[in-house]
Amino acid sequence: MSYIRSVVWLCLFLIPAGLYAQVPVVTLGPAVEEPLDGWDKLMQLKNGHTFWLHFSKKEGMRVTVYNAKHEQIAADSVGGSLWNAADLESTEIDGIYEINGQPVIFLQQLVKYVPVFFRLVLDPQNGKLLREDKLGELSTVLHRSVYVQENLASHDCYVEKDPDSDYYAVAFFNGAEIQRNDSIRERIRVMHFSPSHELLNTGLYYLPDTTYSYYSYISLSVHGKDKVYMSTVGFNAKRKGNEPWSKVIFSALSPDSATFAHHVLDYTANFGDVSGYQQYLPARDEVKLLLYAPGQRSDGSSGIFLSTLLSSGKLRKHQQLSFPELGKNVQLNLGYKEDYKGAPQRMYWQPDGSGTLLLETLTRYKQGNTQINKLHTNMGDIGVALLDSTGRENETLAVSKYQSITGVCEPFSLHRRMKSEWVFRNKIAALNTNTYLSYDYVNIPNATFVLFNDYLQYLDSGGQDKVKKPLKYTTDANFVCYRFYNGKMERLFLFGTPEVTKGYYCMMGASSYDQAQRVYATVMISRKGTEKQACVAWIQF
């Protein structure tokens, strides 16, 4: 395949002339060597440039910049005086955003077992480092974890940006075992920043009546300069009388307050292993909080709860979501004998309170005797539910998929991938497949697309194998695009039809979608025999 910048219009089916606008158009950048270790992320900036950030043990952080014509205009390594770019194994990326027109990277690094949190601001024209700041640190990671009733006290740093503005917040969450000299009031603190990185307020997080000693982080969200919201699970190491072990707490920080105001959600009594996502909706002046508690699925329910809260933080209503139409869909199209039981992976909210929920079946299992390969996750079929403002299904999609990773895939991983959370987990390149797995979703007027890397079993053994095999290794992967329109589903190969010795697969974790321009940018790997090359691919929907 040619690596000159080109347009590729290849698919499995003949497309009627009236549907050409729905056929994705691919433009490829210049070819480079396949990145084997570390992690990659693309950013499509408002100035038209595309940034390719590559983090590796060999190079630290390297930035490649492409202009609006997809031509490379800059490439350089980025160092720093505060953080150690050579110590990637002790580094965790917590978020990458465009703020005030500039790429901003939030990362933490272990320094003598102490997590230290940094902010790096890059030049949007050439990728050079403009400033770096140390925002704070946590206590040492050398502590005993507190784990009760499937709730783990969080000990980490988190960052979230307001999707409607460039205000953002950073949480320092000290959830280690309480030490003798610890101040209960100062164990958790949140910093609220303006688009110019000015610190607006620092809020302390604690319950005045000390009902709960420990907290598990769920989600953080920002409403411009006016509010910061945080949801947690409060719990104790020992039960107090007949009081529940745990409850979810939704809290709000105002700019004129030094502490959070709390609202305990009583319906969540004894919830465990809770994850979630929340967002403020300006048009409705309310917060949507989506919770997932798999332990609540024992009666056949989804375990997915939607809370609607006033901007003050007070609970307005809550409901457990159900997906009867998605259940019918998987039974009709995927051969299920029962309902779909996927875990939520990402939530898109619309201004009117409707939304799109992306789900994926996650099955964990143990295999092997060593710690590095003992835990595994099968990442299975895709479910998509388009919900109205009341939480009921308007439309559903279901796609068969079968992937497997070494390690544990948590719910809402697509949200964390979108905001670029990443940690150097696998030192063995062959096992570092997380960035290639799961899926992406693109919706445009009159058409919807589901994208992922698949193991195409018909290429194996001449197509005689009838049992669907999991995708475990990138060399077996091929990128597919499923297009839904007018009640039909079609499978497209955007880079060319794969063959036994030839294929194309993408770094899903590196991808970036510009909704305004309808451009999906990803890193595509082309393999021919044993030879591999990489390039940026811009897919116009």
C-alpha positions as CSV (number, residue, x, y, z in Angstrom):
1,M,0.0,0.0,0.0
2,S,1.3,3.5,-0.8
3,Y,2.2,5.7,2.1
4,I,2.0,8.9,0.1
5,R,-0.8,11.1,1.4
6,S,-3.8,9.6,-0.3
7,V,-7.6,9.2,-0.3
8,V,-8.9,5.7,0.0
9,W,-12.5,4.8,-0.7
10,L,-12.6,1.0,-0.2
11,C,-15.4,-1.0,1.2
12,L,-17.0,-4.4,1.0
13,F,-20.2,-3.3,-0.7
14,L,-21.3,-1.2,-3.6
15,I,-22.5,2.1,-2.3
16,P,-25.5,3.8,-4.0
17,A,-24.6,7.2,-5.4
18,G,-26.9,9.0,-3.0
19,L,-25.0,7.7,0.0
20,Y,-21.5,8.9,-1.0
21,A,-21.6,11.5,1.8
22,Q,-21.9,8.7,4.3
23,V,-18.8,6.8,3.0
24,P,-15.7,7.8,5.2
25,V,-12.8,9.3,3.3
26,V,-9.3,8.5,4.5
27,T,-6.2,10.6,4.2
28,L,-2.9,9.2,5.3
29,G,0.2,11.0,6.6
30,P,3.8,10.1,5.9
31,A,4.9,6.6,7.0
32,V,7.1,6.2,10.2
33,E,8.4,3.2,12.2
34,E,5.8,1.4,14.3
35,P,5.9,2.6,17.9
36,L,6.6,-0.6,19.9
37,D,6.6,0.6,23.5
38,G,5.0,3.2,25.6
39,W,1.9,5.1,24.6
40,D,0.5,7.4,21.9
41,K,-2.1,10.1,21.7
42,L,-3.4,12.3,18.9
43,M,-4.9,15.8,19.4
44,Q,-6.8,17.8,16.8
45,L,-6.4,21.4,17.8
46,K,-8.8,24.3,16.9
47,N,-6.0,25.9,14.9
48,G,-6.1,23.0,12.4
49,H,-2.9,21.3,13.6
50,T,-2.7,17.7,14.7
51,F,-0.4,16.7,17.5
52,W,1.0,13.2,17.8
53,L,2.3,12.7,21.4
54,H,4.5,9.6,21.9
55,F,5.6,8.6,25.4
56,S,8.4,5.9,25.5
57,K,11.2,4.8,27.8
58,K,13.7,5.5,25.0
59,E,12.6,9.0,24.0
60,G,10.6,10.2,26.9
61,M,7.9,12.4,25.4
62,R,8.1,13.2,21.7
63,V,5.8,15.6,19.8
64,T,5.1,15.5,16.1
65,V,3.0,18.3,14.6
66,Y,1.0,18.2,11.3
67,N,-0.6,21.2,9.7
68,A,-4.2,21.5,8.3
69,K,-2.9,19.9,5.0
70,H,-1.7,16.9,7.0
71,E,2.0,17.8,6.4
72,Q,4.5,17.3,9.1
73,I,5.9,20.7,10.2
74,A,7.7,19.9,13.5
75,A,9.0,17.0,15.5
76,D,11.0,17.2,18.8
77,S,11.4,15.6,22.2
78,V,10.0,17.4,25.2
79,G,11.9,17.4,28.5
80,G,11.5,19.4,31.6
81,S,13.3,20.5,34.8
82,L,10.6,19.4,37.3
83,W,9.5,16.0,36.0
84,N,11.8,13.3,34.8
85,A,11.0,12.5,31.1
86,A,13.3,9.5,31.2
87,D,11.4,7.8,34.0
88,L,8.3,6.7,32.1
89,E,7.8,3.6,34.2
90,S,7.1,5.8,37.2
91,T,4.8,8.1,35.2
92,E,1.0,8.1,34.8
93,I,-0.9,10.3,32.4
94,D,-4.1,11.7,34.1
95,G,-5.5,13.8,31.3
96,I,-4.6,15.7,28.1
97,Y,-6.8,18.6,27.0
98,E,-6.8,21.6,24.7
99,I,-7.1,24.5,27.1
100,N,-6.9,28.2,26.0
101,G,-5.9,26.9,22.5
102,Q,-2.8,25.0,23.9
103,P,-2.2,21.3,24.5
104,V,-2.0,20.7,28.3
105,I,-0.8,17.5,29.8
106,F,-1.5,16.4,33.4
107,L,0.7,13.7,34.7
108,Q,1.9,12.3,38.0
109,Q,5.2,10.7,38.7
110,L,6.5,8.7,41.7
111,V,9.4,10.4,43.4
112,K,10.8,8.2,46.2
113,Y,7.3,6.6,46.4
114,V,5.5,9.9,46.6
115,P,3.0,10.7,43.8
116,V,3.8,14.2,42.5
117,F,1.4,15.9,40.1
118,F,2.6,18.1,37.2
119,R,1.0,20.3,34.5
120,L,2.8,20.7,31.1
121,V,1.7,23.4,28.6
122,L,2.9,23.1,25.0
123,D,3.1,25.6,22.2
124,P,0.2,24.9,19.7
125,Q,2.3,25.8,16.7
126,N,5.5,23.7,17.2
127,G,4.9,21.5,20.3
128,K,7.7,23.0,22.4
129,L,7.3,23.2,26.2
130,L,6.0,26.6,27.3
131,R,5.7,26.0,31.0
132,E,5.6,23.2,33.6
133,D,4.2,23.4,37.1
134,K,4.2,21.2,40.1
135,L,0.6,21.3,41.4
136,G,1.0,19.2,44.5
137,E,1.6,15.7,45.8
138,L,0.1,12.9,47.8
139,S,1.4,10.9,50.8
140,T,3.6,7.9,50.1
141,V,2.2,4.9,48.3
142,L,3.9,2.7,50.9
143,H,0.7,2.1,52.9
144,R,-1.9,-0.6,53.5
145,S,-5.0,-0.4,51.2
146,V,-8.4,-0.1,52.8
147,Y,-10.9,-2.4,51.0
148,V,-14.3,-3.1,52.5
149,Q,-17.4,-4.6,50.9
150,E,-15.8,-4.2,47.5
151,N,-15.1,-0.5,48.1
152,L,-11.4,0.5,47.8
153,A,-10.2,3.8,49.4
154,S,-8.8,5.8,46.5
155,H,-5.3,7.1,46.7
156,D,-4.7,9.0,43.4
157,C,-4.8,12.3,41.6
158,Y,-7.6,13.1,39.1
159,V,-8.3,15.9,36.6
160,E,-11.4,16.8,34.6
161,K,-12.2,19.7,32.3
162,D,-15.6,21.4,31.8
163,P,-16.7,20.2,28.3
164,D,-18.4,23.6,27.7
165,S,-15.5,25.8,28.7
166,D,-11.8,25.6,29.6
167,Y,-12.2,25.6,33.3
168,Y,-10.9,22.5,35.0
169,A,-10.3,20.9,38.4
170,V,-7.7,18.7,40.0
171,A,-8.4,16.4,42.9
172,F,-5.7,15.1,45.4
173,F,-7.4,12.1,46.9
174,N,-5.5,10.6,49.9
175,G,-7.3,7.4,50.6
176,A,-4.5,5.5,52.4
177,E,-4.8,4.0,55.8
178,I,-5.3,6.8,58.3
179,Q,-2.1,7.6,60.2
180,R,-1.8,9.1,63.7
181,N,-0.8,12.5,62.5
182,D,-3.3,12.7,59.6
183,S,-5.8,15.5,59.4
184,I,-9.2,14.1,58.4
185,R,-10.2,17.5,57.0
186,E,-7.2,17.8,54.7
187,R,-6.9,14.2,53.3
188,I,-8.9,15.2,50.2
189,R,-8.6,18.5,48.5
190,V,-9.7,19.9,45.1
191,M,-8.2,22.8,43.1
192,H,-10.3,24.8,40.7
193,F,-8.5,26.5,37.8
194,S,-9.4,29.1,35.1
195,P,-8.5,28.7,31.4
196,S,-5.4,30.8,32.0
197,H,-4.4,28.3,34.8
198,E,-5.1,30.7,37.6
199,L,-6.0,28.9,40.8
200,L,-9.5,30.1,41.7
201,N,-10.2,28.1,44.8
202,T,-9.1,25.1,46.8
203,G,-11.8,23.1,48.6
204,L,-11.4,20.6,51.3
205,Y,-13.6,17.4,51.2
206,Y,-14.8,15.9,54.5
207,L,-18.1,15.2,56.3
208,P,-18.5,17.4,59.4
209,D,-20.1,14.5,61.4
210,T,-17.3,12.1,60.3
211,T,-19.9,9.6,59.3
212,Y,-17.4,7.9,57.0
213,S,-13.7,7.6,57.4
214,Y,-12.8,6.5,53.9
215,Y,-13.9,7.4,50.4
216,S,-13.7,5.8,47.0
217,Y,-13.5,8.2,44.1
218,I,-16.3,8.0,41.4
219,S,-16.3,11.1,39.3
220,L,-15.4,14.9,39.1
221,S,-17.0,17.6,36.9
222,V,-16.7,21.3,36.5
223,H,-19.3,24.0,35.7
224,G,-17.2,26.9,34.4
225,K,-16.1,29.2,37.2
226,D,-19.3,28.6,39.3
227,K,-19.1,25.0,40.7
228,V,-17.0,21.9,41.0
229,Y,-18.9,18.6,41.6
230,M,-17.5,15.4,43.0
231,S,-19.1,12.0,43.7
232,T,-17.6,9.4,46.0
233,V,-18.5,6.3,48.0
234,G,-18.2,6.9,51.7
235,F,-17.5,3.8,53.8
236,N,-16.0,2.6,57.1
237,A,-13.6,-0.2,57.9
238,K,-16.0,-1.3,60.7
239,R,-19.8,-1.2,60.6
240,K,-21.5,1.3,63.0
241,G,-24.5,-0.4,64.5
242,N,-27.2,-0.9,61.9
243,E,-25.9,1.9,59.6
244,P,-25.1,0.8,56.0
245,W,-21.5,-0.1,55.2
246,S,-21.5,2.6,52.5
247,K,-23.4,5.2,50.5
248,V,-22.7,7.4,47.5
249,I,-22.2,11.0,48.3
250,F,-22.7,13.8,45.7
251,S,-20.9,17.1,46.7
252,A,-20.6,20.6,45.4
253,L,-17.9,23.3,45.8
254,S,-18.8,26.9,45.3
255,P,-16.1,29.5,44.6
256,D,-16.8,31.4,47.8
257,S,-16.5,28.3,50.0
258,A,-13.5,26.5,51.4
259,T,-15.4,23.2,51.8
260,F,-17.7,21.0,49.9
261,A,-21.4,20.8,50.6
262,H,-22.6,17.2,50.7
263,H,-25.7,15.3,49.7
264,V,-25.9,11.6,50.6
265,L,-27.8,9.5,48.2
266,D,-29.7,7.2,50.5
267,Y,-30.9,4.8,47.8
268,T,-27.2,3.7,47.3
269,A,-27.0,2.1,50.8
270,N,-24.4,-0.8,50.8
271,F,-23.5,-0.3,47.1
272,G,-20.0,-1.7,46.4
273,D,-17.5,-1.6,43.5
274,V,-19.2,1.6,42.2
275,S,-18.0,3.5,39.2
276,G,-19.6,6.3,37.3
277,Y,-19.6,9.5,35.2
278,Q,-21.2,12.9,35.8
279,Q,-21.8,16.0,33.8
280,Y,-23.4,19.4,34.3
281,L,-26.0,20.3,31.6
282,P,-26.2,24.2,31.4
283,A,-29.4,24.2,29.3
284,R,-31.2,22.3,32.1
285,D,-29.2,23.7,35.1
286,E,-28.8,20.2,36.4
287,V,-26.2,17.4,36.9
288,K,-26.6,13.9,35.4
289,L,-24.8,11.3,37.5
290,L,-24.6,7.8,36.0
291,L,-23.6,5.0,38.4
292,Y,-22.7,1.4,37.8
293,A,-22.9,-1.1,40.7
294,P,-22.6,-4.6,39.3
295,G,-23.5,-6.1,42.7
296,Q,-27.0,-4.8,42.2
297,R,-27.6,-6.9,39.1
298,S,-28.4,-10.1,41.1
299,D,-32.1,-9.8,40.5
300,G,-31.7,-9.5,36.7
301,S,-31.5,-5.7,36.7
302,S,-28.9,-3.7,34.9
303,G,-27.1,-2.3,37.9
304,I,-27.0,1.1,36.1
305,F,-28.5,4.0,38.0
306,L,-29.2,7.5,36.7
307,S,-29.5,10.4,39.2
308,T,-30.6,13.9,38.2
309,L,-29.5,16.5,40.6
310,L,-30.1,20.3,40.9
311,S,-27.2,22.6,40.4
312,S,-27.1,23.0,44.2
313,G,-26.4,19.3,44.5
314,K,-29.7,18.2,45.9
315,L,-31.2,15.0,44.4
316,R,-34.1,15.6,42.1
317,K,-34.9,12.0,41.0
318,H,-33.2,8.7,40.5
319,Q,-34.0,5.5,38.5
320,Q,-32.4,2.2,37.6
321,L,-32.1,2.1,33.8
322,S,-33.5,-0.9,31.9
323,F,-32.8,-1.9,28.3
324,P,-35.7,-4.0,26.9
325,E,-35.1,-2.9,23.3
326,L,-31.4,-3.6,23.5
327,G,-32.3,-7.1,24.9
328,K,-34.6,-7.7,21.9
329,N,-31.9,-6.5,19.6
330,V,-29.2,-8.9,20.8
331,Q,-31.6,-11.8,20.8
332,L,-32.7,-11.1,17.2
333,N,-29.3,-10.1,15.7
334,L,-26.6,-11.7,17.9
335,G,-28.4,-14.9,18.9
336,Y,-28.7,-14.2,22.7
337,K,-31.0,-16.3,24.8
338,E,-31.2,-13.7,27.5
339,D,-30.8,-10.0,28.0
340,Y,-27.7,-8.0,27.2
341,K,-25.5,-7.4,30.3
342,G,-22.9,-5.0,29.2
343,A,-21.0,-2.6,31.4
344,P,-21.2,1.2,30.7
345,Q,-18.1,2.5,29.0
346,R,-19.0,6.1,28.0
347,M,-21.9,8.5,28.2
348,Y,-22.6,11.3,25.7
349,W,-25.1,13.8,27.1
350,Q,-27.1,16.2,24.8
351,P,-28.2,19.7,26.0
352,D,-31.8,18.6,26.3
353,G,-31.0,15.7,28.7
354,S,-31.1,12.9,26.2
355,G,-27.9,10.9,25.7
356,T,-26.1,8.0,24.1
357,L,-24.8,5.2,26.4
358,L,-22.0,3.0,25.1
359,L,-21.8,-0.5,26.7
360,E,-19.5,-3.5,26.4
361,T,-19.6,-7.0,27.9
362,L,-16.6,-7.5,30.2
363,T,-15.8,-10.9,31.6
364,R,-12.9,-11.4,34.0
365,Y,-11.1,-14.6,34.5
366,K,-7.8,-16.0,36.0
367,Q,-5.3,-18.0,34.1
368,G,-1.6,-18.7,34.7
369,N,0.5,-18.8,37.9
370,T,2.4,-15.6,37.8
371,Q,1.1,-12.2,38.7
372,I,1.7,-10.6,35.3
373,N,-0.6,-13.0,33.4
374,K,-3.0,-14.2,36.1
375,L,-5.8,-11.7,35.5
376,H,-7.5,-11.4,32.1
377,T,-10.6,-9.7,30.7
378,N,-12.7,-10.8,27.7
379,M,-14.0,-7.6,26.0
380,G,-17.1,-8.8,24.2
381,D,-20.2,-7.6,22.3
382,I,-21.0,-3.9,21.9
383,G,-24.3,-2.4,22.9
384,V,-25.4,1.2,22.2
385,A,-28.6,2.7,23.7
386,L,-29.9,6.1,22.6
387,L,-31.9,7.4,25.6
388,D,-34.5,10.2,25.7
389,S,-34.5,12.8,28.5
390,T,-36.4,10.4,30.8
391,G,-33.8,7.6,30.4
392,R,-35.9,5.4,28.1
393,E,-34.5,3.8,24.9
394,N,-35.2,5.6,21.6
395,E,-33.0,3.4,19.5
396,T,-30.4,0.6,20.0
397,L,-27.4,-0.9,18.2
398,A,-25.7,-4.2,18.8
399,V,-22.4,-5.5,17.2
400,S,-20.6,-8.8,17.8
401,K,-17.0,-8.4,19.0
402,Y,-14.6,-10.7,20.9
403,Q,-11.3,-9.4,22.3
404,S,-9.1,-10.5,25.2
405,I,-6.5,-8.6,27.2
406,T,-4.0,-9.5,29.9
407,G,-5.2,-7.4,32.9
408,V,-8.4,-5.9,34.1
409,C,-10.6,-3.6,32.0
410,E,-12.8,-1.4,34.2
411,P,-16.2,0.1,33.4
412,F,-16.1,3.6,31.9
413,S,-12.7,2.9,30.3
414,L,-13.8,4.7,27.1
415,H,-14.3,7.9,29.1
416,R,-10.8,7.6,30.6
417,R,-9.4,6.8,27.2
418,M,-11.0,9.9,25.7
419,K,-9.4,12.1,28.4
420,S,-6.1,10.2,27.9
421,E,-5.7,8.5,31.2
422,W,-2.8,6.0,30.9
423,V,-0.2,4.2,33.0
424,F,2.8,2.1,31.9
425,R,1.4,-1.2,33.0
426,N,3.0,-3.8,30.7
427,K,6.8,-3.8,30.1
428,I,6.3,-6.7,27.6
429,A,5.4,-5.1,24.2
430,A,3.5,-8.2,23.0
431,L,1.1,-7.9,26.0
432,N,0.7,-4.1,25.7
433,T,-2.4,-4.4,23.5
434,N,-4.9,-2.3,25.5
435,T,-4.6,0.7,23.1
436,Y,-5.8,-1.5,20.2
437,L,-8.9,-2.9,21.9
438,S,-12.4,-1.9,22.8
439,Y,-14.1,0.3,20.2
440,D,-15.2,3.8,19.1
441,Y,-18.5,5.3,18.1
442,V,-19.2,8.1,15.6
443,N,-22.6,9.6,14.9
444,I,-23.4,12.0,12.1
445,P,-26.8,13.0,10.6
446,N,-28.4,10.0,8.9
447,A,-25.6,7.5,9.8
448,T,-23.8,5.9,12.7
449,F,-20.4,4.2,12.7
450,V,-18.9,1.7,15.1
451,L,-15.1,1.2,14.8
452,F,-12.8,-1.5,16.2
453,N,-10.0,-3.9,15.5
454,D,-11.3,-7.4,14.9
455,Y,-9.9,-10.9,14.5
456,L,-11.4,-12.0,11.2
457,Q,-11.7,-15.7,11.7
458,Y,-12.6,-16.4,8.0
459,L,-8.9,-15.6,7.2
460,D,-7.8,-18.4,9.6
461,S,-7.5,-22.0,8.3
462,G,-9.0,-21.0,5.0
463,G,-12.2,-19.9,6.6
464,Q,-13.1,-23.4,7.9
465,D,-13.1,-22.4,11.6
466,K,-16.7,-21.8,12.7
467,V,-15.8,-20.9,16.3
468,K,-15.3,-17.1,16.8
469,K,-11.8,-16.6,18.2
470,P,-10.7,-13.7,20.4
471,L,-8.4,-11.0,19.3
472,K,-5.3,-11.3,21.5
473,Y,-2.4,-10.0,19.5
474,T,-2.1,-7.0,17.2
475,T,-0.6,-9.1,14.4
476,D,-4.1,-10.8,14.1
477,A,-6.0,-7.5,14.0
478,N,-7.8,-5.8,11.2
479,F,-9.6,-2.5,11.5
480,V,-13.3,-2.6,10.6
481,C,-16.0,0.0,10.4
482,Y,-19.7,-0.9,10.8
483,R,-22.1,1.6,9.2
484,F,-25.7,1.8,10.3
485,Y,-28.2,3.8,8.2
486,N,-31.9,3.4,7.2
487,G,-32.2,0.3,9.4
488,K,-29.3,-1.5,7.7
489,M,-25.8,-2.5,8.8
490,E,-22.8,-2.8,6.5
491,R,-19.1,-3.6,7.2
492,L,-16.5,-1.4,5.6
493,F,-12.7,-1.9,5.3
494,L,-11.4,1.7,5.2
495,F,-7.8,1.0,4.4
496,G,-8.1,-2.0,2.1
497,T,-9.4,-5.6,2.2
498,P,-7.2,-7.6,4.6
499,E,-5.5,-10.8,3.4
500,V,-3.7,-13.6,5.2
501,T,-0.3,-11.8,4.9
502,K,-1.6,-8.3,4.8
503,G,-3.7,-6.2,7.2
504,Y,-4.3,-2.8,8.8
505,Y,-5.1,-2.0,12.4
506,C,-5.4,1.1,14.5
507,M,-4.4,2.4,17.9
508,M,-7.9,3.1,19.3
509,G,-6.4,4.6,22.4
510,A,-4.5,7.2,20.4
511,S,-7.6,8.4,18.5
512,S,-9.1,11.8,18.5
513,Y,-12.5,12.8,17.1
514,D,-13.3,16.4,16.0
515,Q,-17.0,16.5,16.2
516,A,-17.3,19.9,14.5
517,Q,-15.3,18.8,11.5
518,R,-16.4,15.2,11.6
519,V,-12.8,14.0,11.4
520,Y,-11.6,11.0,13.3
521,A,-7.8,10.8,13.6
522,T,-6.0,7.7,14.6
523,V,-2.6,5.9,14.3
524,M,-2.8,3.2,11.6
525,I,-0.4,0.3,11.5
526,S,0.0,-1.5,8.1
527,R,1.6,-5.0,8.0
528,K,2.7,-6.9,5.0
529,G,4.3,-10.1,5.9
530,T,6.7,-9.3,8.8
531,E,7.1,-5.6,7.7
532,K,5.1,-2.9,9.6
533,Q,4.8,0.8,9.2
534,A,2.7,3.4,11.0
535,C,1.1,6.7,10.0
536,V,-1.6,9.1,11.1
537,A,-4.9,8.5,9.4
538,W,-7.6,11.2,9.2
539,I,-11.0,9.7,8.5
540,Q,-13.6,12.2,7.3
541,F,-17.2,11.1,8.1
